Amino acid sequence: MFVSSPLLSTSWGPPDESECSPRNNNYKLTLSVLVLIGIIVSYLPQVFRIIHKKSSDGFSPWFLLIGCLSTCWSFFNILIMEWRGISCCTVVGAGRCMESILGIAQLFVQFVLFTLIFVLYMIYYPPGKKTNRLVRILHLICLPSRSFSWAISLFFAKVILGNFVVTTVITIISLIFVDDTIDRRSSWTLFWAGFLGVASVLLTMIQHIPQIVETSIRKSVGALSIPTMLMQTPAAIIMTVSLALSPGVNWSTWFPYAVSALLQAVLLGMCLHYYFRAKHLGLSSFHSAERTPLLMVHDDVHDYGIHGEEAQEFSEPGGRFEEGVGGSSKTAVERSGGVAAAEENGRPGVIAKVESELRRI
């Protein structure tokens, strides 16, 4: 049973039941529910991978920032445009209300889950990458102690939180000006909703570009979830084709989603390539030979977010670090000898051991 409240009605009172859209067939309701479930399921592998690996290494903070902003603005856009549907929940039954707000629920869930990915990114950010390496190694206290990537991630967290607060306040204020009739809205409300819609579409177009660049530089999958991309990429392509084939729709409607789907497919292709390349070389798909430090002993392993079976390769006596070069795999350091040298002579002894091994190779 739905209770009327000031926020669910305009200043002139709740809408009349005749103004609310009649209930459609059950096919549309079932499809909307399945889409909602699909959105939730598609994000679960990504959430699980970050928590399981205890590291968010490999994510581009720009990718996460753009994604959080675009999903937030997209949600508030449909919230404003479908506000009368929410208002109708005060005068219609639960079935009709659910059908009218499922579209809003889909975008809200997507916004919440993508924001959750950013929260996990901040929680499981590799500790070794939070500090400036020059400050940590050379003790240059005159330099900022935080690394640039961690500092910009903290700044982006403030931007995302501030954006949510500001967007919420402006949306609440704008909804006060919604007229009582179902098909009339104030010019201010339409302007704000239009801005949110256009901005979210533009950000959706470029969202995957920073992540493509980051993945290309590190040449490994990192914390990205391939199963998540395998579910979301075909869905984005299907949605684009569906929009393009809809009657009365021109290219300006489906083109932004086509660009986004194409870039998402490129990112998926890159991750699959690096995954199978790492598997062929006997390396972990999480960390790449180009990005993982050559010398890691004891605590350094966990500073870079390596856990579980991957950590054993670096930490156990007799384990080794394999560096893939030009499609080949070479043993750079036998850990048993490296640890012994480190315990006896400190880190310089390990460096001498590395140089000796490389000259012998």
N, C-alpha and C positions, 0 to 999 in steps of 0.2 A: 504494500500500500504506500502510495507516494503522498508526502505531506507538502503542502504549499509553503513556500518561503519567499521573502522579498527578492532574493537573488534569482529565483526561478520564475519571476514574473516582472513585468515592466511596472512603471509607476502608475499605470492605468488599470492594473489588475491582471489576472491570468487570462489566457486566450479562451475563446469559445471553442467548444469541441468541434464545431463545424469548420473552423479555420484549420484544424489539424488534418494532415494528409491521411487518407484512408489506408487501411492495412493492405499491403500487397500479398502476393502468394507466398507460400512457405519456401519456395525455391530460393528466392532472394535472401530470406532470413537464414536459411541453412548455409548458403554460400558465404554470407558475411561472417557467420560463426566459424566456418572452416578457415577463412582467411585470417581471422583473429587468432585461432589456434596455431595456424601455420607461422604467423609472425613470432609467436612465443617460442615455438619449437625451434625455429631457425636460429634464434639467438642463444639457445641453451648450450650448444657445443662451444661457442666462443667464451661464454662465461665459465664453463667447466675447464677449458684449456688454460685460461689465465690462473684460475685458482689451483688447478692441478700442478702446473709448472711453477707456481709461486713467482711468476715474473711476467711483466708486460713488455719486455724488451722486443723491439721490432715494430711497435706502433708509432705512427707519426702523430705528434700532438696536434698538428694542423688538421689532419684528417679527422681526429676526434672533435676538435673545436668546431669545424665546419658542420660535421654531422649533428652535434648537439644543437647548434643554432638552427639548422635547417629543419630538424624534426620538431624543435620547440615552436618555431614560427608556423610550420605546417599545421601543427595541432591547434594553435590559437586561431589560425585562419578558419579552419573548419568549425571551431567552437563558436566563433562569431556568426558565420554564415548559417549554421544549423541551430542557433540559439533558440529559435522559435520551436524547433523540435524538442528541445529539452524542456521548454516552457509547457509544451503539450503534455508532458508526463504528469502534470498536476491535475489533468482533467480526463486522461485516457487510462486504459488498463495497462498492466505490466507488459503484455505482449506487444502492443503497438508502440509503447515507449521504448522497449528494447530494440525493436526494428529501426526506430528513428535515430537512435544514438549509437548504433553499432559502428557506423563510419567514424564517429568521434572516438569511440573506444579503441578502434584499430590504430589510429594515429597517436592516441595517448599512450598506448602500450608500447608502440615503437619508440616514442620519445623517452619513456621511462627506461626501457631496456638499453637504448643507446647511451643514455646518461649513466646507467649502471656500468657499462663498459668503461666509460671514462673514470668513474669512481674506482673501479678495480685497477685501471691503469695507474692511478695515483697511489693506491695502496700497495701494489706489487711492483712499483718502479724499482729497478735494480739499484740497491744501495751504493754500489761502486760507481754509478754514473751520476749520483746526486752531488758529488763534490768535485771541485776543480782539480784536475789531475796535477797541475803545476803546484797548487797549494799543498796537495797531499804528498807529493813526491819530493819537491824541492823546498817545501815549507815557506813559500813566498806569501807571507801574511798580507802583503800590500795588495794582492789580487782578491777578487770576490771569492768567497769560499764555496759558493754554489756553482755548479756547472751551468752553462748556458741553457742546455736542454731542460734541466730540472727547474731553473728559474722561469723559463718561458711556460713550462707546464703549470707551475703554481699561478702564474699570471693568467693563463687560460682558464684555470679553475675559478678564479675571481670573475673573469669575464662571463663565464657560463652562468654562475650564480647571479651576478648582477643583471644579466640579460633576462633571466627567468623572473626576477623580482620586478623589473621595469615593465616587461611585457605583460605580466599579470596585472599590475596596477593600471596601465593604460587600457587594457582590455576591459577591466571592470568599469572604469570610468566611461569608456565608449558605449558599453551596453546600456548605460543609463539613458542614452539618447535614442534607443531603439523604439520605434513607434509601436502603438498597440496593434495595428493591423499586421497580418502575417507577411505581407509582401512589400512592406515599406520599411526602409531603414534610413537613418540620417546620413547626410553626405560625409560627416566625420567618421562614422562607423564604417561606411563603405570604403573610404580612403584608407583607413587603418587596416582593414581586412585585405584590401588589394595590395597594400605594401607588404604585408606579411606573406601573402601568397606568391607575389613576384620574387621577393627576396629568397624565400625558401626554394623556389624552383631554380633560381640562379646558383645558389649554393649547392644544390643537389647535382647540378651539372659538373661542377669542379671539385666535388668532395673527394673523389678517389685519386686526383692528380698527386697531392702530397704523399699519399701512401704508396703509389706506384714509384715515385722517386725514392722514397725511403727504402722500399723493398729492393729496388734496383741497386742501390748503393751497398746495402748489407749483403745482398745475394743469398738470402735465406728466408725461410718462412717466418721465423720468430714466433711471436705469440698469436699470430693470425690463425684463425681456424678455417681450414679448407672445407670441412663439412658445412659450416655456416655459409661460406661462399657458394658451395655447390647447390645449396637450397635457394639462396637469395638471388643469384645471377639468373637462373632460368625464370624465376618469378618476375624479375624486372623485365626480361625480354618479352615474356607473355603479356605483361601489363602494357608494354609499349606497343606491341602488335594489336592488342585489343583496342587501345586508344586510336591507333592509326586507322583501324577498320570501322570505327564507330561513325554512324551517319552524322553529317554536319560538322565534323571536326577537321580543321585545317592543320597544316604542318607545324604551326607555332604551338599547338597544344601538345603534340606527342614528341617533337624534336628534342626538348630538354631531357625527357626521360630516355630517349634513344641514346643520347650522348652519355648519360649516366650509366645505362646498361652496358654500353660498349666499353667504357672505362672499367667498369666492374668485371667484365669478362677478361679484359687485358690483365687486371690484377690477379684474377683466378688463374689465368694461363701462366703468369710468371711464378706464382706460388707452386703450382704443379711442377713446373720445370725445375725449380730449385729443390723441391722435395725429392723428386726422383733422382736428381743429380747427387744430392747428399746421400741418398740411400745407395746409389751405385758406388760411391766412394767410401761407404762405411762410416759416414759422419752423421751427426745429429742434425735433423732438419731445423732444430730450434736455433742453434748457433752456427755461424758460418766461419770458415777458416780465415776469411778476410777481416772479420770484425772481432773474433775472440782473441784476447791477448795471448801471445805465444807463451808467456811465463805466468802461470797461476799456481800458487801454492797455498794450501790450507784455507785461510779465511777469504783469499781472493776469489776462490771458486764461488762462494756464496755471495760475495759482493757483486758479482756479475749475473746473479740470478740463475745459477746452475744448480739443479737439485735432482734428487733421485738417482736413476741409473746414469744420467749424464754426469753427475758429480763424481760418481765412482770412477769414471774413466780418467778423471784428473786427480783424484785424491787417494785412491788405493795404491799401495805399493805394487809395482809391476805394471800399473796402468800407464797410458801414454797419450800424448796429444798428437793427433794426426792432422797435418795441414795439406789440404788439396791444392795442388799447383798444376795448372794447365791440364786438368783432367786426371792427374796422377795423385797418389797418396804416399807421403813420405813420413817416416818416424823422425820427429825432431828431437824429442827428449824422452829418455826412459825415466819415469818418475822415481824409481827406486834410487837411482844414482843422484838425481836432482834433489830429492828430499834430504839425502845424507849430506850432500854438499851444503845445502841451505842450513841444516842444523849445526854444521861444524863451523862454517865460515860466514853465515848470513846470506843475504840476497846476492851480494857480489859473487859469491862462490857459485851460485846457480847460473848467473850470467856467464861466468867463465866456462861452466859445463856446457851451456848452450852453444857458445862460440866453438868449443872444442868439437862437439858433435857435428855442427854444421860444416866445419872445415874437413872433418873426416868423411862426411857424405859427399 
